[in-house]
Amino acid sequence: MPRKSDTAHQMLTLIMSMGNDGILQSELWKKMNADSREGSRTIIRLEKKGLIERKKELHEGRWTYRVFAKRKLSTIDSILNVPCAACDLENRCSEASSISPDKCLKLTEWLLNLEKKKQEISVSENK
């Protein structure tokens, strides 16, 4: 019999793989070969840890929950246009130098734009 932490880890990985669409609890139980009792307990543990969220949804005439991961899987898109990759000062950039990531205006601007895009996506998903 798998340990609770193994089941929770597998469930979280599966939920994360569903991306922004999330997954219905009933589909999750099927994919995990879990009964609703075991699945519900694991979901509650993951929710209490702040790793997932559930949103009530009417599906085929019945109320259920769609489960979403709060953290998303990393993709290359998250670092695709980072200015450091093409920076001509990269070889002199370090925490101890006068040229450093925490003082770089290009990097700061890129990070702020990335956060702005993330917030815009979040707002559009909540509409």
C-alpha positions as CSV (number, residue, x, y, z in Angstrom):
1,M,0.0,0.0,0.0
2,P,1.5,3.4,-1.0
3,R,2.3,5.9,1.7
4,K,0.1,9.0,2.1
5,S,3.0,11.3,1.1
6,D,3.6,9.2,-2.1
7,T,-0.1,9.4,-3.0
8,A,-0.2,13.1,-2.3
9,H,2.9,13.8,-4.4
10,Q,1.5,11.8,-7.3
11,M,-1.8,13.6,-7.0
12,L,-0.1,17.0,-6.9
13,T,2.0,16.2,-9.9
14,L,-1.0,15.1,-11.9
15,I,-2.9,18.3,-10.9
16,M,0.0,20.4,-11.9
17,S,0.3,18.7,-15.3
18,M,-3.3,19.8,-16.0
19,G,-2.2,23.4,-16.2
20,N,-4.6,26.3,-16.0
21,D,-7.6,24.0,-16.9
22,G,-7.4,22.1,-13.6
23,I,-9.1,18.7,-13.3
24,L,-12.5,17.6,-12.0
25,Q,-12.2,15.7,-8.7
26,S,-14.0,12.7,-10.3
27,E,-11.5,12.6,-13.1
28,L,-8.7,12.8,-10.6
29,W,-10.0,9.9,-8.7
30,K,-10.2,7.8,-11.9
31,K,-6.7,8.7,-13.0
32,M,-5.3,8.0,-9.5
33,N,-7.3,4.7,-9.1
34,A,-8.5,6.1,-5.8
35,D,-11.9,6.0,-4.2
36,S,-13.6,9.3,-3.4
37,R,-12.9,8.9,0.4
38,E,-9.1,8.4,-0.1
39,G,-9.0,11.1,-2.7
40,S,-10.9,13.6,-0.7
41,R,-8.6,13.1,2.3
42,T,-5.6,13.7,0.1
43,I,-7.1,16.7,-1.5
44,I,-7.9,18.2,1.9
45,R,-4.3,17.7,3.0
46,L,-3.0,19.4,-0.1
47,E,-5.5,22.2,0.2
48,K,-4.5,22.8,3.9
49,K,-0.9,23.0,2.8
50,G,-1.8,25.7,0.3
51,L,-0.7,23.6,-2.7
52,I,-4.0,23.4,-4.5
53,E,-7.3,25.2,-4.6
54,R,-10.8,23.9,-5.4
55,K,-13.5,25.7,-7.2
56,K,-17.1,24.6,-7.1
57,E,-18.5,23.8,-10.6
58,L,-21.7,22.5,-12.1
59,H,-20.7,19.6,-14.3
60,E,-23.3,17.5,-16.2
61,G,-26.1,18.6,-13.8
62,R,-24.1,17.8,-10.6
63,W,-22.1,20.0,-8.3
64,T,-18.4,19.0,-8.1
65,Y,-15.1,20.7,-7.6
66,R,-12.4,21.5,-10.2
67,V,-8.9,21.2,-8.6
68,F,-6.1,23.6,-9.6
69,A,-2.5,23.6,-8.5
70,K,-1.4,26.9,-7.0
71,R,2.1,26.4,-8.4
72,K,2.6,25.7,-12.0
73,L,5.2,23.5,-13.7
74,S,8.1,25.5,-15.0
75,T,8.5,26.0,-18.7
76,I,11.2,27.6,-20.9
77,D,8.8,30.5,-21.5
78,S,9.5,31.7,-17.9
79,I,13.1,32.5,-18.9
80,L,12.9,32.9,-22.7
81,N,13.7,36.6,-22.9
82,V,15.7,37.1,-19.8
83,P,18.2,39.9,-20.6
84,C,21.1,38.1,-18.9
85,A,21.4,35.6,-21.8
86,A,22.4,38.3,-24.3
87,C,24.1,40.8,-21.9
88,D,27.6,41.9,-22.8
89,L,28.4,42.5,-19.1
90,E,27.4,38.9,-18.1
91,N,31.0,37.8,-17.5
92,R,31.6,40.7,-15.0
93,C,28.2,40.4,-13.2
94,S,28.2,39.1,-9.7
95,E,26.9,39.9,-6.2
96,A,30.4,41.3,-5.2
97,S,30.8,43.5,-8.3
98,S,29.4,47.0,-9.0
99,I,27.6,45.2,-11.9
100,S,25.2,42.8,-10.2
101,P,21.7,41.3,-10.8
102,D,20.2,43.4,-7.9
103,K,21.4,46.6,-9.5
104,C,20.6,45.7,-13.2
105,L,17.9,47.9,-14.6
106,K,17.3,45.6,-17.6
107,L,16.7,42.6,-15.3
108,T,14.5,44.6,-13.0
109,E,12.4,45.9,-15.9
110,W,12.1,42.4,-17.3
111,L,11.0,41.0,-13.9
112,L,8.4,43.7,-13.5
113,N,7.0,43.1,-16.9
114,L,6.9,39.3,-16.2
115,E,5.0,40.0,-13.0
116,K,2.6,42.4,-14.8
117,K,1.8,39.7,-17.4
118,K,1.3,37.2,-14.6
119,Q,-1.2,39.5,-12.9
120,E,-3.0,40.2,-16.2
121,I,-3.4,36.5,-16.8
122,S,-4.7,35.9,-13.3
123,V,-7.3,38.7,-13.6
124,S,-8.5,37.4,-17.0
125,E,-8.8,33.8,-15.5
126,N,-11.0,35.1,-12.6
127,K,-13.5,36.9,-14.9
